[in-house]
Amino acid sequence: MNDEAFKENLRRYALDQDIDMLGFANIDRFKNAPSEFDPRNIYPRVKTVVVIGVRVLRGLMESLDNNQYIPYNAHGYGGINEQFMRTARQRVARWIEDHGFSAVPVIQWTGTPHQEPIMCHRTAAVAAGLGEFGWSKVFLTKRFGPLQRLGIVLTDADLPSDPLQIGQICDHCMACAQACPAGAIPTKQSRTVEIEGVEVRHAKVDMYKCAKAHHAGTKETHPRPKPDFDISDIDRKYEAMLRDTHDDTDDYVLGVQAATDVQERYSDPLFDLVSGLGRSSAFCGARGCFRACLAHLEDRGLLDREFAHAYRALTKQQGRPKSVDGTRKSQGKVVNIE
């Protein structure tokens, strides 16, 4: 079996296992990766990074618009990362080993590289030709926009990379930055990643603010903030601690700790309920990076799929205008949104 046949047979197998996307990035595409995120830290013999994509259901965004946390966490976040993706990675790895090569599934976690090697799944997905970075650093595809979760399998099979898919979706509209409840996405500050000679730019996201809001550590993202909600002393404590951090992962860990302090002070039954049933605790509801982004991309006809009704809840709430004739365009067709 030649390399291309190997790839396509594995891709067909993955799609038959309810995986939505599979991409391939040869290790050469990671030669400019920061040393702490090098796949060889996890598996020194790796030749190819195989990236799995699993959709997040669009209807879950509408449940979030109605302030329902459990469906999204159970079926669009923790339920995918902690349950479905584990099985998907294992099946892809088993197929590879059944065909004569070694494979290492990579768990998705936000650890600190100085303690345990990790990989940036979004960068790997861009390198594997599945899509591109949005300005918010969220990974975007033509099919699902921001709505997918990612998994990685490393293998010693030396396979050619899939073509890059960059510069086709994000138009830097800044809807993500404007809608982020944490104010974690700047409109000017950015970072650049180089993949096979192509420079890819995204916002320099404040991972402390992101993590804190994500875990209900702010008034804007707490499910039921009391009138006397005051965390100014907690803010001061962590502002001092942030002066000694070294990287984004340190900032993220501090954000989670700050949110834990807030949750202990302003406890709510939803904290245990959502984390227990949903296997994650996303209380910010991806307001900017997922929902505002999705509304914009659909409104501008930048995605391949279309639905019976437009996703417009966030557009309406933010007062962002629709097109003059009350329609949106998608794949060259006009779809009434009323």
C-alpha positions as CSV (number, residue, x, y, z in Angstrom):
1,M,0.0,0.0,0.0
2,N,1.5,3.4,-1.0
3,D,1.4,6.4,1.2
4,E,-1.6,8.1,-0.4
5,A,-3.6,4.8,-0.3
6,F,-2.7,4.4,3.4
7,K,-4.0,7.9,4.1
8,E,-7.2,7.5,2.2
9,N,-8.0,4.1,3.6
10,L,-7.4,5.4,7.1
11,R,-9.6,8.5,6.4
12,R,-12.4,6.3,5.1
13,Y,-12.2,4.1,8.2
14,A,-12.3,7.2,10.4
15,L,-15.4,8.6,8.7
16,D,-17.1,5.3,9.1
17,Q,-16.4,5.6,12.9
18,D,-18.5,8.9,13.1
19,I,-15.4,11.0,12.9
20,D,-16.2,14.1,10.8
21,M,-12.6,15.0,9.6
22,L,-9.2,13.5,9.5
23,G,-6.0,15.4,8.4
24,F,-2.3,14.6,8.1
25,A,0.7,16.7,8.9
26,N,4.2,15.4,8.4
27,I,6.6,16.2,11.2
28,D,8.4,18.6,8.8
29,R,5.6,21.0,9.3
30,F,6.5,21.3,13.0
31,K,10.1,22.3,12.6
32,N,9.3,25.9,13.7
33,A,7.1,24.9,16.5
34,P,8.0,26.2,20.0
35,S,10.2,23.5,21.6
36,E,7.8,22.9,24.5
37,F,5.0,21.9,22.0
38,D,7.1,19.7,19.7
39,P,5.3,16.3,19.1
40,R,8.7,14.6,19.5
41,N,8.5,15.4,23.2
42,I,5.7,12.9,23.5
43,Y,6.8,10.4,20.9
44,P,10.4,10.7,19.6
45,R,9.8,8.4,16.6
46,V,6.9,10.4,15.3
47,K,6.8,11.0,11.5
48,T,3.2,12.1,11.0
49,V,0.7,13.9,13.2
50,V,-2.9,12.6,12.5
51,V,-5.6,15.1,13.5
52,I,-9.2,14.1,14.2
53,G,-12.1,16.5,14.0
54,V,-15.5,15.9,15.6
55,R,-18.4,18.4,15.1
56,V,-20.1,20.4,17.9
57,L,-23.9,20.4,17.1
58,R,-25.1,23.8,16.0
59,G,-28.3,23.5,18.1
60,L,-26.2,23.5,21.2
61,M,-25.3,27.1,20.5
62,E,-29.0,27.9,20.5
63,S,-29.4,26.1,23.9
64,L,-26.6,28.4,25.2
65,D,-28.5,31.4,24.0
66,N,-31.3,30.2,26.3
67,N,-28.8,29.9,29.2
68,Q,-28.8,26.1,29.2
69,Y,-25.4,24.9,30.3
70,I,-25.7,21.2,30.5
71,P,-26.5,20.2,26.8
72,Y,-23.5,22.1,25.6
73,N,-21.1,20.8,28.2
74,A,-22.4,17.2,27.9
75,H,-22.6,16.9,24.2
76,G,-20.4,19.7,22.8
77,Y,-17.5,20.0,25.2
78,G,-16.6,17.5,27.9
79,G,-18.8,14.8,26.4
80,I,-16.7,15.0,23.2
81,N,-13.3,15.5,24.8
82,E,-13.6,13.1,27.7
83,Q,-15.7,10.4,26.1
84,F,-16.2,10.3,22.3
85,M,-12.7,11.5,21.5
86,R,-11.0,9.0,23.7
87,T,-12.7,6.2,21.7
88,A,-12.0,8.0,18.3
89,R,-8.3,8.3,19.1
90,Q,-8.0,4.7,20.2
91,R,-9.7,3.4,17.1
92,V,-7.5,5.5,14.7
93,A,-4.4,4.3,16.6
94,R,-5.5,0.7,16.5
95,W,-6.1,0.9,12.7
96,I,-2.6,2.3,12.3
97,E,-1.0,-0.5,14.4
98,D,-3.1,-3.1,12.6
99,H,-1.3,-1.9,9.4
100,G,2.2,-2.2,10.7
101,F,3.1,1.2,12.3
102,S,3.1,2.4,15.9
103,A,0.7,5.0,17.2
104,V,0.4,7.2,20.3
105,P,-3.0,8.9,21.1
106,V,-2.4,12.3,22.7
107,I,-4.8,13.4,25.5
108,Q,-6.2,16.9,25.2
109,W,-5.5,18.8,28.4
110,T,-4.3,22.2,29.5
111,G,-1.3,21.3,31.5
112,T,2.0,23.1,31.9
113,P,4.7,22.0,29.5
114,H,7.3,22.2,32.3
115,Q,5.5,19.3,34.0
116,E,4.3,17.1,31.1
117,P,4.6,17.5,27.3
118,I,1.5,18.8,25.6
119,M,0.6,19.9,22.1
120,C,-1.4,22.7,20.7
121,H,-4.3,20.9,19.0
122,R,-5.4,23.9,17.0
123,T,-2.0,24.5,15.5
124,A,-1.8,20.8,14.6
125,A,-5.2,21.0,12.9
126,V,-4.0,23.9,10.8
127,A,-0.8,22.0,9.9
128,A,-2.9,19.0,9.0
129,G,-4.9,21.0,6.4
130,L,-8.3,20.8,8.2
131,G,-8.8,24.6,8.4
132,E,-7.4,27.8,9.8
133,F,-7.1,30.0,12.9
134,G,-9.9,32.5,13.6
135,W,-8.7,35.8,15.1
136,S,-9.8,34.5,18.5
137,K,-7.3,31.5,18.0
138,V,-10.3,29.2,17.8
139,F,-9.9,26.7,15.0
140,L,-12.3,27.3,12.0
141,T,-13.4,25.0,9.1
142,K,-15.5,25.7,6.0
143,R,-17.9,23.0,7.0
144,F,-18.5,23.8,10.7
145,G,-17.0,27.2,11.4
146,P,-15.8,27.2,15.0
147,L,-17.9,24.1,15.9
148,Q,-15.5,21.2,16.3
149,R,-13.3,19.5,18.8
150,L,-9.9,18.1,18.0
151,G,-7.9,15.0,18.8
152,I,-4.4,13.8,17.9
153,V,-2.7,10.5,17.1
154,L,1.1,10.4,16.5
155,T,2.6,7.7,14.3
156,D,5.9,6.6,13.0
157,A,4.3,6.1,9.5
158,D,6.1,8.7,7.3
159,L,3.1,10.1,5.4
160,P,2.8,13.2,3.2
161,S,0.9,16.3,4.6
162,D,-2.5,17.3,3.4
163,P,-2.7,20.7,1.6
164,L,-3.0,23.7,3.9
165,Q,-6.3,25.5,4.0
166,I,-5.5,29.0,5.2
167,G,-7.1,32.4,4.5
168,Q,-10.5,31.2,3.4
169,I,-12.8,31.8,6.4
170,C,-11.8,34.4,9.0
171,D,-12.2,38.0,7.8
172,H,-11.0,39.7,11.0
173,C,-14.4,41.2,11.7
174,M,-13.6,41.2,15.5
175,A,-17.1,40.0,16.4
176,C,-15.3,37.5,18.7
177,A,-13.4,40.2,20.5
178,Q,-16.5,42.4,20.9
179,A,-18.7,39.7,22.3
180,C,-16.1,38.0,24.6
181,P,-17.5,38.4,28.2
182,A,-13.9,38.3,29.6
183,G,-12.5,40.9,27.2
184,A,-9.8,38.3,26.6
185,I,-9.5,38.8,22.9
186,P,-7.6,42.0,21.9
187,T,-8.2,43.6,18.5
188,K,-4.6,44.7,17.9
189,Q,-2.2,42.4,19.8
190,S,-1.4,39.3,17.9
191,R,0.9,36.3,17.6
192,T,2.3,34.6,14.5
193,V,2.8,30.9,13.8
194,E,4.9,29.7,10.8
195,I,3.7,26.5,9.1
196,E,5.7,25.4,6.1
197,G,6.8,28.9,5.3
198,V,3.3,30.4,5.7
199,E,2.8,32.9,8.5
200,V,-0.5,32.5,10.4
201,R,-1.7,35.3,12.7
202,H,-4.2,35.2,15.6
203,A,-5.0,37.4,18.6
204,K,-2.7,37.3,21.7
205,V,-5.5,35.9,23.9
206,D,-5.3,36.7,27.6
207,M,-5.5,33.1,28.9
208,Y,-5.9,34.2,32.5
209,K,-9.1,36.2,31.7
210,C,-10.3,33.5,29.3
211,A,-9.9,30.7,32.0
212,K,-11.4,32.8,34.8
213,A,-14.5,33.7,32.8
214,H,-14.8,30.2,31.3
215,H,-15.2,28.8,34.8
216,A,-17.7,31.3,36.0
217,G,-15.1,33.5,37.8
218,T,-16.6,36.8,36.7
219,K,-20.0,38.5,37.2
220,E,-20.7,38.3,33.5
221,T,-20.3,34.5,33.4
222,H,-21.5,33.5,36.9
223,P,-24.9,31.7,36.3
224,R,-26.6,33.7,39.1
225,P,-24.5,36.6,40.5
226,K,-25.8,38.1,43.7
227,P,-26.4,41.9,43.9
228,D,-23.4,42.2,46.3
229,F,-21.1,40.3,43.9
230,D,-17.6,41.7,44.7
231,I,-14.3,39.9,43.9
232,S,-12.0,42.9,43.9
233,D,-9.8,41.3,46.6
234,I,-9.5,38.1,44.5
235,D,-8.6,40.2,41.5
236,R,-5.9,42.0,43.4
237,K,-4.5,38.7,44.7
238,Y,-4.1,37.2,41.2
239,E,-2.9,40.4,39.6
240,A,0.1,40.1,41.9
241,M,0.6,36.4,41.1
242,L,0.4,37.1,37.4
243,R,3.6,39.1,37.5
244,D,5.5,35.9,38.1
245,T,4.0,33.8,35.4
246,H,6.1,32.6,32.4
247,D,3.6,31.6,29.6
248,D,0.0,31.2,28.6
249,T,-0.4,27.9,30.4
250,D,0.8,29.4,33.7
251,D,-1.8,32.2,33.1
252,Y,-4.5,29.7,32.3
253,V,-3.8,27.7,35.5
254,L,-4.0,30.9,37.6
255,G,-7.3,31.7,35.9
256,V,-8.8,28.4,36.9
257,Q,-7.6,29.0,40.5
258,A,-9.1,32.4,40.6
259,A,-12.4,31.1,39.3
260,T,-12.3,28.4,42.0
261,D,-11.9,31.1,44.6
262,V,-14.9,32.9,43.2
263,Q,-17.0,29.8,43.0
264,E,-16.3,29.0,46.7
265,R,-17.4,32.5,47.7
266,Y,-20.5,32.6,45.5
267,S,-21.4,28.9,45.3
268,D,-24.3,27.7,43.1
269,P,-25.8,24.2,42.7
270,L,-25.2,24.5,38.9
271,F,-21.4,24.2,39.5
272,D,-21.6,20.6,40.6
273,L,-24.5,19.8,38.3
274,V,-22.9,21.0,35.1
275,S,-19.5,19.5,35.8
276,G,-21.1,16.2,36.9
277,L,-23.5,15.8,34.0
278,G,-21.5,17.7,31.4
279,R,-18.0,16.5,32.3
280,S,-16.8,20.1,31.8
281,S,-17.6,23.5,33.3
282,A,-17.9,26.0,30.4
283,F,-20.0,28.8,31.9
284,C,-18.9,31.6,29.5
285,G,-20.8,29.7,26.8
286,A,-18.3,30.6,24.2
287,R,-20.1,33.8,23.7
288,G,-17.5,35.5,21.5
289,C,-15.2,32.8,20.1
290,F,-18.0,30.4,19.1
291,R,-21.4,32.1,19.0
292,A,-20.6,35.6,17.7
293,C,-18.2,34.0,15.2
294,L,-20.8,31.5,14.0
295,A,-23.4,34.3,13.6
296,H,-21.0,36.4,11.5
297,L,-19.8,33.6,9.3
298,E,-23.3,32.4,8.5
299,D,-24.5,35.9,7.9
300,R,-21.7,36.5,5.4
301,G,-22.2,33.1,3.7
302,L,-18.6,32.0,4.5
303,L,-19.5,28.4,5.5
304,D,-20.4,25.5,3.2
305,R,-23.5,24.3,5.2
306,E,-26.9,25.9,5.4
307,F,-29.9,25.4,7.6
308,A,-33.6,26.0,7.7
309,H,-33.1,29.1,9.8
310,A,-30.1,31.4,10.3
311,Y,-28.2,31.4,13.5
312,R,-28.9,35.0,14.5
313,A,-29.5,35.1,18.2
314,L,-26.2,36.8,19.0
315,T,-26.4,39.0,15.9
316,K,-29.8,40.3,17.2
317,Q,-28.6,40.7,20.8
318,Q,-25.6,42.7,19.8
319,G,-27.5,44.9,17.4
320,R,-25.4,43.9,14.4
321,P,-27.3,44.7,11.2
322,K,-28.4,42.0,8.8
323,S,-28.4,42.6,5.1
324,V,-30.6,45.3,3.7
325,D,-33.2,43.0,2.2
326,G,-33.5,40.9,5.4
327,T,-31.7,37.9,3.9
328,R,-28.4,36.2,4.2
329,K,-26.4,34.6,1.5
330,S,-25.0,31.1,1.6
331,Q,-23.3,29.1,-1.2
332,G,-24.7,31.5,-3.8
333,K,-28.3,31.0,-2.5
334,V,-30.5,33.4,-0.7
335,V,-32.2,32.1,2.4
336,N,-34.9,34.1,4.2
337,I,-34.1,34.7,7.8
338,E,-37.5,35.9,9.0
